[in-house]
Amino acid sequence: MSDERVKPYIQAAAEEMEMAVQYLDDSLAHIRAGKASTRILDGVQVEYYGGMVPLSNVSTITTPDAKTIVIQPWEKALIPIIEKAILISDVGITPSNNGENIRLCIPPLTEERRRQLVKTSGGLVEDAKISIRNARREAIDGLKKEQKNGLPEDVEKDGEAEVQKVHDKYVKKVEELFAAKEKEIMTV
């Protein structure tokens, strides 16, 4: 790869692929796998002084054991607001409070629900792979345009091979994330 016109395409593709992997990792973290994780509450927004803020901005969230999430609001007046926010979110767990904090008891997953979650995860994985393939295609299209503008064919082909290597690396990362999530979901 002696031509400097090739590097920007490979770099742009790698950045797009990295973003797809990060997005997948974040999306998979929100899928409840039968054990308590504070990340399932990442999307919960709470009304606080006239604005909507993330739950983690108004409380301390902990997991004292594998089946419980405890939310300790910084102000007692927030307890009913936080409960309502959890109920209307897609978390799917009914909160209970003791006047001091809010508890979420994570119910065990049925076999059918586990399979459904694996299927949902698989869909997210497929979306990530599509994003990675699109980034590869854009890079290769860019290299072909450079070839029309005078880039030597062998340099263009080397660039394509490099883009393919980057593509393969990120697809492998995606498959590793999926394997780990599938194991987490199916482990009783």
Buried (B, 14 or more C-beta within 10 A) or exposed (E): EEBEBBEEBBEBBBEBBBBBBEBBBEBBBBBBBBBBBBEBBBEBBBBBEEEEEBBBEBBEBEBEEEBBBBBEBEEEEBBEBBBEBBEEBEBEBEBEBEEEBBBBEBEEBEEEBBEEBBEBBEEBBEBBBEBBBBBBEBBBEBBBEBBEEEBEEEBBEBBBEBBBEBBEEBBEBBEEBBEEBBEBBBEE
